[in-house]
Protein backbone atom coordinates (compact mmCIF):
# COMPACT_ATOMS: atom_id res chain seq x y z
CA UNK A 1 0.00 0.00 0.00
CA UNK A 2 1.46 3.32 -1.06
CA UNK A 3 0.61 6.42 0.97
CA UNK A 4 -0.33 9.70 -0.63
CA UNK A 5 1.60 12.90 0.04
CA UNK A 6 -0.89 14.23 2.60
CA UNK A 7 -0.84 11.02 4.64
CA UNK A 8 2.97 11.06 4.68
CA UNK A 9 2.98 14.69 5.84
CA UNK A 10 0.49 13.92 8.64
CA UNK A 11 2.58 10.96 9.82
CA UNK A 12 5.75 13.03 9.71
CA UNK A 13 4.10 15.75 11.83
CA UNK A 14 3.19 13.13 14.45
CA UNK A 15 6.76 11.79 14.41
CA UNK A 16 8.16 15.33 14.83
CA UNK A 17 5.81 15.96 17.77
CA UNK A 18 6.83 12.66 19.37
CA UNK A 19 10.55 13.34 18.94
CA UNK A 20 10.19 16.87 20.32
CA UNK A 21 8.59 15.44 23.48
CA UNK A 22 11.73 13.50 24.42
CA UNK A 23 9.56 10.67 25.74
CA UNK A 24 9.89 6.97 25.05
CA UNK A 25 7.75 5.56 22.25
CA UNK A 26 5.43 3.51 24.47
CA UNK A 27 4.92 6.37 26.92
CA UNK A 28 4.06 8.90 24.21
CA UNK A 29 1.97 6.71 21.88
CA UNK A 30 -0.79 5.49 24.21
CA UNK A 31 -2.08 8.93 25.35
CA UNK A 32 -2.06 10.05 21.71
CA UNK A 33 -4.34 7.20 20.63
CA UNK A 34 -1.87 5.04 18.76
CA UNK A 35 0.16 1.92 19.31
CA UNK A 36 3.88 2.11 19.96
CA UNK A 37 4.33 -0.34 17.06
CA UNK A 38 2.71 2.09 14.62
CA UNK A 39 4.71 5.04 15.96
CA UNK A 40 8.03 3.18 15.71
CA UNK A 41 7.11 2.12 12.17
CA UNK A 42 6.44 5.73 11.22
CA UNK A 43 9.79 6.75 12.73
CA UNK A 44 11.56 4.12 10.60
CA UNK A 45 9.83 5.31 7.42
CA UNK A 46 10.25 9.05 8.01
CA UNK A 47 13.50 9.40 6.01
CA UNK A 48 11.99 7.55 3.07
CA UNK A 49 8.86 9.74 3.15
CA UNK A 50 10.99 12.89 3.39
CA UNK A 51 12.96 11.79 0.32
CA UNK A 52 9.75 11.11 -1.62
CA UNK A 53 8.28 14.49 -0.68
CA UNK A 54 11.54 16.29 -1.51
CA UNK A 55 11.73 14.46 -4.84
CA UNK A 56 15.02 12.75 -4.01
CA UNK A 57 15.77 9.26 -5.31
CA UNK A 58 15.00 7.03 -2.31
CA UNK A 59 17.65 4.42 -3.19
CA UNK A 60 20.39 7.04 -3.66
CA UNK A 61 19.48 8.89 -0.45
CA UNK A 62 19.69 5.72 1.64
CA UNK A 63 23.31 6.15 2.76
CA UNK A 64 22.79 4.41 6.10
CA UNK A 65 22.24 0.96 4.58
CA UNK A 66 23.81 -1.62 6.85
CA UNK A 67 25.50 -4.66 5.37
CA UNK A 68 23.72 -7.95 5.96
CA UNK A 69 25.29 -11.34 6.34
CA UNK A 70 28.96 -12.19 6.24
CA UNK A 71 31.50 -9.41 5.71
CA UNK A 72 34.90 -10.73 4.63
CA UNK A 73 38.04 -9.40 6.24
CA UNK A 74 41.03 -8.75 4.05
CA UNK A 75 44.49 -9.70 5.27
CA UNK A 76 47.65 -8.12 3.95
CA UNK A 77 49.08 -10.08 1.03
CA UNK A 78 52.71 -9.62 2.08
CA UNK A 79 52.99 -12.96 3.82
CA UNK A 80 51.02 -15.31 5.95
CA UNK A 81 49.95 -13.68 9.17
CA UNK A 82 50.03 -16.06 12.14
CA UNK A 83 48.16 -13.83 14.59
CA UNK A 84 45.51 -11.15 14.68
CA UNK A 85 45.53 -7.97 16.73
CA UNK A 86 42.43 -7.63 18.89
CA UNK A 87 41.51 -4.32 20.52
CA UNK A 88 38.47 -4.11 22.80
CA UNK A 89 37.36 -0.87 24.44
CA UNK A 90 34.67 -0.56 27.11
CA UNK A 91 34.52 2.79 28.84
CA UNK A 92 37.89 3.49 30.44
CA UNK A 93 38.96 -0.15 30.08
CA UNK A 94 41.02 -1.13 27.05
CA UNK A 95 42.26 -4.57 26.10
CA UNK A 96 44.86 -4.89 23.33
CA UNK A 97 46.31 -8.29 22.43
CA UNK A 98 47.75 -10.46 19.68
CA UNK A 99 45.80 -13.72 19.24
CA UNK A 100 47.13 -16.70 17.26
CA UNK A 101 45.06 -17.58 14.20
CA UNK A 102 45.43 -21.24 15.06
CA UNK A 103 43.14 -20.67 18.09
CA UNK A 104 40.21 -18.77 16.57
CA UNK A 105 37.61 -20.92 18.37
CA UNK A 106 39.03 -19.87 21.72
CA UNK A 107 38.98 -16.23 20.62
CA UNK A 108 35.32 -16.55 19.65
CA UNK A 109 34.55 -18.05 23.07
CA UNK A 110 36.39 -15.20 24.80
CA UNK A 111 34.52 -12.54 22.82
CA UNK A 112 31.18 -14.25 23.60
CA UNK A 113 32.02 -14.24 27.32
CA UNK A 114 33.09 -10.61 27.28
CA UNK A 115 29.85 -9.65 25.54
CA UNK A 116 27.77 -11.03 28.42
VMD Tcl script that builds the backbone (N, CA, C; Angstrom):
set m [mol new atoms 348]
animate dup $m
set s [atomselect $m all]
$s set {name element resname resid chain x y z} {
  {N N UNK 1 A 0.843 -1.183 0.000}
  {CA C UNK 1 A 0.000 0.000 0.000}
  {C C UNK 1 A 0.882 1.238 0.000}
  {N N UNK 2 A 0.679 2.095 -0.950}
  {CA C UNK 2 A 1.458 3.321 -1.060}
  {C C UNK 2 A 0.645 4.473 -0.489}
  {N N UNK 3 A 1.298 5.285 0.341}
  {CA C UNK 3 A 0.614 6.417 0.972}
  {C C UNK 3 A 0.659 7.630 0.051}
  {N N UNK 4 A -0.368 8.461 0.137}
  {CA C UNK 4 A -0.327 9.696 -0.631}
  {C C UNK 4 A 0.469 10.758 0.140}
  {N N UNK 5 A 0.759 11.833 -0.520}
  {CA C UNK 5 A 1.599 12.899 0.039}
  {C C UNK 5 A 1.030 13.445 1.352}
  {N N UNK 6 A -0.268 13.669 1.402}
  {CA C UNK 6 A -0.894 14.229 2.605}
  {C C UNK 6 A -0.777 13.278 3.791}
  {N N UNK 7 A -0.963 12.001 3.555}
  {CA C UNK 7 A -0.843 11.018 4.637}
  {C C UNK 7 A 0.592 10.979 5.162}
  {N N UNK 8 A 1.567 11.039 4.251}
  {CA C UNK 8 A 2.972 11.063 4.679}
  {C C UNK 8 A 3.253 12.295 5.530}
  {N N UNK 9 A 2.750 13.449 5.093}
  {CA C UNK 9 A 2.977 14.691 5.844}
  {C C UNK 9 A 2.354 14.617 7.236}
  {N N UNK 10 A 1.142 14.059 7.337}
  {CA C UNK 10 A 0.495 13.922 8.645}
  {C C UNK 10 A 1.317 13.013 9.563}
  {N N UNK 11 A 1.763 11.892 9.028}
  {CA C UNK 11 A 2.578 10.959 9.823}
  {C C UNK 11 A 3.881 11.610 10.257}
  {N N UNK 12 A 4.502 12.371 9.373}
  {CA C UNK 12 A 5.754 13.033 9.706}
  {C C UNK 12 A 5.557 14.111 10.779}
  {N N UNK 13 A 4.400 14.772 10.775}
  {CA C UNK 13 A 4.097 15.745 11.834}
  {C C UNK 13 A 3.983 15.052 13.185}
  {N N UNK 14 A 3.321 13.894 13.204}
  {CA C UNK 14 A 3.187 13.133 14.446}
  {C C UNK 14 A 4.567 12.691 14.944}
  {N N UNK 15 A 5.414 12.223 14.038}
  {CA C UNK 15 A 6.760 11.792 14.414}
  {C C UNK 15 A 7.548 12.974 14.972}
  {N N UNK 16 A 7.444 14.141 14.342}
  {CA C UNK 16 A 8.157 15.335 14.830}
  {C C UNK 16 A 7.672 15.726 16.224}
  {N N UNK 17 A 6.366 15.642 16.448}
  {CA C UNK 17 A 5.807 15.958 17.767}
  {C C UNK 17 A 6.313 14.972 18.819}
  {N N UNK 18 A 6.325 13.682 18.459}
  {CA C UNK 18 A 6.825 12.659 19.374}
  {C C UNK 18 A 8.292 12.907 19.708}
  {N N UNK 19 A 9.116 13.137 18.703}
  {CA C UNK 19 A 10.550 13.341 18.942}
  {C C UNK 19 A 10.818 14.587 19.761}
  {N N UNK 20 A 10.018 15.632 19.555}
  {CA C UNK 20 A 10.188 16.867 20.323}
  {C C UNK 20 A 9.843 16.668 21.795}
  {N N UNK 21 A 8.999 15.677 22.084}
  {CA C UNK 21 A 8.590 15.439 23.478}
  {C C UNK 21 A 9.727 14.866 24.315}
  {N N UNK 22 A 10.633 14.133 23.685}
  {CA C UNK 22 A 11.726 13.504 24.416}
  {C C UNK 22 A 11.308 12.270 25.193}
  {N N UNK 23 A 10.063 11.841 25.024}
  {CA C UNK 23 A 9.565 10.670 25.743}
  {C C UNK 23 A 9.870 9.393 24.978}
  {N N UNK 24 A 9.742 8.285 25.694}
  {CA C UNK 24 A 9.893 6.974 25.053}
  {C C UNK 24 A 8.647 6.699 24.216}
  {N N UNK 25 A 8.820 5.855 23.212}
  {CA C UNK 25 A 7.750 5.558 22.255}
  {C C UNK 25 A 6.474 5.069 22.942}
  {N N UNK 26 A 6.605 4.070 23.809}
  {CA C UNK 26 A 5.430 3.509 24.473}
  {C C UNK 26 A 4.729 4.499 25.387}
  {N N UNK 27 A 5.493 5.373 26.019}
  {CA C UNK 27 A 4.915 6.368 26.922}
  {C C UNK 27 A 4.145 7.416 26.133}
  {N N UNK 28 A 4.684 7.834 24.992}
  {CA C UNK 28 A 4.056 8.900 24.213}
  {C C UNK 28 A 2.878 8.391 23.391}
  {N N UNK 29 A 2.974 7.199 22.832}
  {CA C UNK 29 A 1.975 6.713 21.875}
  {C C UNK 29 A 0.590 6.509 22.491}
  {N N UNK 30 A 0.517 5.842 23.625}
  {CA C UNK 30 A -0.791 5.494 24.207}
  {C C UNK 30 A -1.678 6.711 24.462}
  {N N UNK 31 A -1.209 7.769 25.128}
  {CA C UNK 31 A -2.078 8.925 25.346}
  {C C UNK 31 A -2.469 9.653 24.058}
  {N N UNK 32 A -1.747 9.406 22.975}
  {CA C UNK 32 A -2.059 10.050 21.708}
  {C C UNK 32 A -2.876 9.142 20.789}
  {N N UNK 33 A -3.406 8.053 21.356}
  {CA C UNK 33 A -4.339 7.199 20.634}
  {C C UNK 33 A -3.732 6.333 19.551}
  {N N UNK 34 A -2.483 5.925 19.751}
  {CA C UNK 34 A -1.871 5.043 18.758}
  {C C UNK 34 A -0.998 4.017 19.449}
  {N N UNK 35 A -0.684 2.963 18.725}
  {CA C UNK 35 A 0.165 1.924 19.309}
  {C C UNK 35 A 1.628 2.318 19.153}
  {N N UNK 36 A 2.449 1.820 20.055}
  {CA C UNK 36 A 3.883 2.106 19.964}
  {C C UNK 36 A 4.471 1.449 18.713}
  {N N UNK 37 A 3.879 0.328 18.289}
  {CA C UNK 37 A 4.333 -0.340 17.065}
  {C C UNK 37 A 4.136 0.573 15.851}
  {N N UNK 38 A 2.979 1.192 15.748}
  {CA C UNK 38 A 2.707 2.091 14.619}
  {C C UNK 38 A 3.641 3.296 14.652}
  {N N UNK 39 A 3.838 3.864 15.841}
  {CA C UNK 39 A 4.712 5.036 15.958}
  {C C UNK 39 A 6.151 4.690 15.581}
  {N N UNK 40 A 6.651 3.561 16.055}
  {CA C UNK 40 A 8.029 3.184 15.713}
  {C C UNK 40 A 8.150 2.887 14.214}
  {N N UNK 41 A 7.105 2.355 13.617}
  {CA C UNK 41 A 7.111 2.121 12.174}
  {C C UNK 41 A 7.179 3.449 11.417}
  {N N UNK 42 A 6.411 4.419 11.853}
  {CA C UNK 42 A 6.438 5.731 11.220}
  {C C UNK 42 A 7.820 6.368 11.356}
  {N N UNK 43 A 8.443 6.201 12.518}
  {CA C UNK 43 A 9.795 6.753 12.734}
  {C C UNK 43 A 10.790 6.118 11.764}
  {N N UNK 44 A 10.663 4.811 11.539}
  {CA C UNK 44 A 11.563 4.124 10.604}
  {C C UNK 44 A 11.363 4.601 9.170}
  {N N UNK 45 A 10.134 4.927 8.797}
  {CA C UNK 45 A 9.829 5.310 7.417}
  {C C UNK 45 A 9.981 6.809 7.156}
  {N N UNK 46 A 10.227 7.591 8.180}
  {CA C UNK 46 A 10.245 9.046 8.008}
  {C C UNK 46 A 11.263 9.510 6.963}
  {N N UNK 47 A 12.474 8.973 6.983}
  {CA C UNK 47 A 13.496 9.397 6.012}
  {C C UNK 47 A 13.056 9.094 4.580}
  {N N UNK 48 A 12.461 7.924 4.397}
  {CA C UNK 48 A 11.986 7.546 3.070}
  {C C UNK 48 A 10.884 8.497 2.605}
  {N N UNK 49 A 9.946 8.815 3.501}
  {CA C UNK 49 A 8.864 9.735 3.152}
  {C C UNK 49 A 9.410 11.116 2.833}
  {N N UNK 50 A 10.380 11.574 3.626}
  {CA C UNK 50 A 10.985 12.892 3.391}
  {C C UNK 50 A 11.629 12.925 2.006}
  {N N UNK 51 A 12.320 11.859 1.635}
  {CA C UNK 51 A 12.957 11.790 0.323}
  {C C UNK 51 A 11.917 11.826 -0.795}
  {N N UNK 52 A 10.813 11.125 -0.613}
  {CA C UNK 52 A 9.752 11.114 -1.619}
  {C C UNK 52 A 9.157 12.503 -1.771}
  {N N UNK 53 A 8.869 13.158 -0.652}
  {CA C UNK 53 A 8.276 14.495 -0.684}
  {C C UNK 53 A 9.240 15.507 -1.289}
  {N N UNK 54 A 10.529 15.365 -0.975}
  {CA C UNK 54 A 11.539 16.288 -1.511}
  {C C UNK 54 A 11.920 15.959 -2.948}
  {N N UNK 55 A 11.430 14.837 -3.473}
  {CA C UNK 55 A 11.729 14.459 -4.839}
  {C C UNK 55 A 13.118 13.880 -5.029}
  {N N UNK 56 A 13.685 13.346 -3.961}
  {CA C UNK 56 A 15.017 12.754 -4.014}
  {C C UNK 56 A 14.863 11.266 -4.266}
  {N N UNK 57 A 15.780 10.695 -5.035}
  {CA C UNK 57 A 15.767 9.258 -5.305}
  {C C UNK 57 A 15.945 8.521 -3.984}
  {N N UNK 58 A 14.988 7.715 -3.600}
  {CA C UNK 58 A 15.000 7.028 -2.311}
  {C C UNK 58 A 16.188 6.092 -2.194}
  {N N UNK 59 A 16.528 5.370 -3.239}
  {CA C UNK 59 A 17.647 4.425 -3.195}
  {C C UNK 59 A 18.955 5.174 -3.017}
  {N N UNK 60 A 19.151 6.275 -3.747}
  {CA C UNK 60 A 20.389 7.038 -3.665}
  {C C UNK 60 A 20.523 7.749 -2.328}
  {N N UNK 61 A 19.401 8.154 -1.717}
  {CA C UNK 61 A 19.475 8.890 -0.454}
  {C C UNK 61 A 19.660 7.977 0.745}
  {N N UNK 62 A 19.570 6.680 0.549}
  {CA C UNK 62 A 19.692 5.720 1.637}
  {C C UNK 62 A 21.156 5.395 1.897}
  {N N UNK 63 A 21.879 6.341 2.522}
  {CA C UNK 63 A 23.308 6.147 2.758}
  {C C UNK 63 A 23.583 5.364 4.025}
  {N N UNK 64 A 22.569 5.123 4.841}
  {CA C UNK 64 A 22.787 4.409 6.095}
  {C C UNK 64 A 22.424 2.930 5.979}
  {N N UNK 65 A 22.545 2.376 4.787}
  {CA C UNK 65 A 22.236 0.959 4.583}
  {C C UNK 65 A 23.307 0.133 5.271}
  {N N UNK 66 A 22.884 -0.775 6.117}
  {CA C UNK 66 A 23.811 -1.624 6.853}
  {C C UNK 66 A 24.024 -2.916 6.088}
  {N N UNK 67 A 25.259 -3.393 6.051}
  {CA C UNK 67 A 25.495 -4.665 5.371}
  {C C UNK 67 A 24.810 -5.804 6.109}
  {N N UNK 68 A 24.361 -6.793 5.361}
  {CA C UNK 68 A 23.717 -7.951 5.957}
  {C C UNK 68 A 24.544 -9.178 5.645}
  {N N UNK 69 A 24.586 -10.097 6.579}
  {CA C UNK 69 A 25.293 -11.337 6.343}
  {C C UNK 69 A 26.775 -11.232 6.632}
  {N N UNK 70 A 27.523 -12.082 6.004}
  {CA C UNK 70 A 28.956 -12.190 6.237}
  {C C UNK 70 A 29.708 -11.048 5.560}
  {N N UNK 71 A 30.628 -10.433 6.271}
  {CA C UNK 71 A 31.504 -9.412 5.714}
  {C C UNK 71 A 32.922 -9.949 5.804}
  {N N UNK 72 A 33.560 -10.139 4.669}
  {CA C UNK 72 A 34.895 -10.733 4.629}
  {C C UNK 72 A 35.938 -9.733 5.092}
  {N N UNK 73 A 36.910 -10.219 5.837}
  {CA C UNK 73 A 38.040 -9.396 6.245}
  {C C UNK 73 A 39.176 -9.643 5.273}
  {N N UNK 74 A 39.903 -8.611 4.964}
  {CA C UNK 74 A 41.034 -8.747 4.051}
  {C C UNK 74 A 42.326 -8.690 4.858}
  {N N UNK 75 A 43.186 -9.658 4.610}
  {CA C UNK 75 A 44.486 -9.702 5.266}
  {C C UNK 75 A 45.542 -9.192 4.307}
  {N N UNK 76 A 46.589 -8.585 4.830}
  {CA C UNK 76 A 47.649 -8.118 3.953}
  {C C UNK 76 A 48.243 -9.277 3.157}
  {N N UNK 77 A 48.582 -9.016 1.902}
  {CA C UNK 77 A 49.083 -10.081 1.029}
  {C C UNK 77 A 50.593 -10.277 1.142}
  {N N UNK 78 A 51.255 -9.543 1.990}
  {CA C UNK 78 A 52.710 -9.616 2.079}
  {C C UNK 78 A 53.211 -10.729 2.981}
  {N N UNK 79 A 52.533 -11.823 3.023}
  {CA C UNK 79 A 52.992 -12.962 3.818}
  {C C UNK 79 A 51.867 -13.504 4.664}
  {N N UNK 80 A 52.045 -14.672 5.134}
  {CA C UNK 80 A 51.016 -15.314 5.950}
  {C C UNK 80 A 51.087 -14.783 7.368}
  {N N UNK 81 A 50.017 -14.157 7.799}
  {CA C UNK 81 A 49.955 -13.677 9.175}
  {C C UNK 81 A 49.633 -14.859 10.080}
  {N N UNK 82 A 50.298 -14.938 11.235}
  {CA C UNK 82 A 50.033 -16.056 12.136}
  {C C UNK 82 A 49.277 -15.617 13.382}
  {N N UNK 83 A 48.960 -14.324 13.458}
  {CA C UNK 83 A 48.163 -13.834 14.588}
  {C C UNK 83 A 47.348 -12.629 14.137}
  {N N UNK 84 A 46.371 -12.297 14.948}
  {CA C UNK 84 A 45.512 -11.153 14.679}
  {C C UNK 84 A 45.560 -10.233 15.893}
  {N N UNK 85 A 45.557 -8.944 15.642}
  {CA C UNK 85 A 45.535 -7.965 16.734}
  {C C UNK 85 A 44.089 -7.710 17.104}
  {N N UNK 86 A 43.781 -7.830 18.392}
  {CA C UNK 86 A 42.429 -7.629 18.892}
  {C C UNK 86 A 42.466 -6.464 19.869}
  {N N UNK 87 A 41.597 -5.478 19.631}
  {CA C UNK 87 A 41.507 -4.322 20.521}
  {C C UNK 87 A 40.052 -4.180 20.950}
  {N N UNK 88 A 39.813 -4.249 22.250}
  {CA C UNK 88 A 38.471 -4.108 22.805}
  {C C UNK 88 A 38.465 -2.913 23.742}
  {N N UNK 89 A 37.485 -2.042 23.588}
  {CA C UNK 89 A 37.362 -0.866 24.444}
  {C C UNK 89 A 35.973 -0.860 25.078}
  {N N UNK 90 A 35.939 -0.667 26.387}
  {CA C UNK 90 A 34.668 -0.564 27.113}
  {C C UNK 90 A 34.844 0.502 28.184}
  {N N UNK 91 A 34.344 1.688 27.895}
  {CA C UNK 91 A 34.519 2.787 28.839}
  {C C UNK 91 A 35.987 3.142 28.967}
  {N N UNK 92 A 36.486 3.168 30.199}
  {CA C UNK 92 A 37.886 3.493 30.439}
  {C C UNK 92 A 38.784 2.261 30.312}
  {N N UNK 93 A 38.194 1.091 30.177}
  {CA C UNK 93 A 38.964 -0.148 30.084}
  {C C UNK 93 A 39.315 -0.447 28.634}
  {N N UNK 94 A 40.573 -0.792 28.407}
  {CA C UNK 94 A 41.023 -1.127 27.053}
  {C C UNK 94 A 41.842 -2.410 27.109}
  {N N UNK 95 A 41.542 -3.311 26.207}
  {CA C UNK 95 A 42.265 -4.573 26.104}
  {C C UNK 95 A 42.842 -4.654 24.705}
  {N N UNK 96 A 44.162 -4.817 24.606}
  {CA C UNK 96 A 44.857 -4.886 23.328}
  {C C UNK 96 A 45.746 -6.125 23.360}
  {N N UNK 97 A 45.535 -7.055 22.395}
  {CA C UNK 97 A 46.309 -8.294 22.432}
  {C C UNK 97 A 46.515 -8.845 21.028}
  {N N UNK 98 A 47.497 -9.701 20.897}
  {CA C UNK 98 A 47.746 -10.464 19.684}
  {C C UNK 98 A 47.212 -11.872 19.940}
  {N N UNK 99 A 46.406 -12.410 19.043}
  {CA C UNK 99 A 45.795 -13.718 19.235}
  {C C UNK 99 A 46.207 -14.617 18.070}
  {N N UNK 100 A 46.693 -15.804 18.349}
  {CA C UNK 100 A 47.129 -16.696 17.260}
  {C C UNK 100 A 45.944 -17.170 16.413}
  {N N UNK 101 A 46.120 -17.149 15.109}
  {CA C UNK 101 A 45.058 -17.581 14.198}
  {C C UNK 101 A 44.743 -19.060 14.337}
  {N N UNK 102 A 45.666 -19.811 14.882}
  {CA C UNK 102 A 45.426 -21.242 15.058}
  {C C UNK 102 A 44.437 -21.522 16.192}
  {N N UNK 103 A 44.068 -20.497 16.959}
  {CA C UNK 103 A 43.143 -20.670 18.089}
  {C C UNK 103 A 41.934 -19.732 17.969}
  {N N UNK 104 A 41.347 -19.674 16.791}
  {CA C UNK 104 A 40.210 -18.766 16.575}
  {C C UNK 104 A 38.966 -19.184 17.351}
  {N N UNK 105 A 38.775 -20.472 17.588}
  {CA C UNK 105 A 37.606 -20.922 18.370}
  {C C UNK 105 A 37.682 -20.385 19.798}
  {N N UNK 106 A 38.861 -20.398 20.366}
  {CA C UNK 106 A 39.032 -19.872 21.718}
  {C C UNK 106 A 38.800 -18.361 21.744}
  {N N UNK 107 A 39.226 -17.670 20.706}
  {CA C UNK 107 A 38.982 -16.231 20.616}
  {C C UNK 107 A 37.484 -15.947 20.546}
  {N N UNK 108 A 36.776 -16.730 19.750}
  {CA C UNK 108 A 35.318 -16.555 19.645}
  {C C UNK 108 A 34.659 -16.775 20.996}
  {N N UNK 109 A 35.112 -17.778 21.743}
  {CA C UNK 109 A 34.549 -18.047 23.074}
  {C C UNK 109 A 34.838 -16.887 24.016}
  {N N UNK 110 A 36.039 -16.328 23.952}
  {CA C UNK 110 A 36.388 -15.197 24.801}
  {C C UNK 110 A 35.519 -13.989 24.488}
  {N N UNK 111 A 35.330 -13.695 23.220}
  {CA C UNK 111 A 34.517 -12.544 22.822}
  {C C UNK 111 A 33.074 -12.739 23.273}
  {N N UNK 112 A 32.560 -13.972 23.141}
  {CA C UNK 112 A 31.181 -14.247 23.603}
  {C C UNK 112 A 31.066 -14.003 25.105}
  {N N UNK 113 A 32.044 -14.443 25.868}
  {CA C UNK 113 A 32.021 -14.243 27.321}
  {C C UNK 113 A 32.107 -12.766 27.688}
  {N N UNK 114 A 32.941 -12.024 26.983}
  {CA C UNK 114 A 33.091 -10.606 27.278}
  {C C UNK 114 A 31.832 -9.832 26.926}
  {N N UNK 115 A 31.077 -10.326 25.956}
  {CA C UNK 115 A 29.850 -9.646 25.541}
  {C C UNK 115 A 28.706 -9.810 26.530}
  {N N UNK 116 A 28.842 -10.776 27.430}
  {CA C UNK 116 A 27.768 -11.028 28.416}
  {C C UNK 116 A 27.704 -9.999 29.470}
}
mol reanalyze $m
mol bondsrecalc $m
mol representation Tube
mol addrep $m
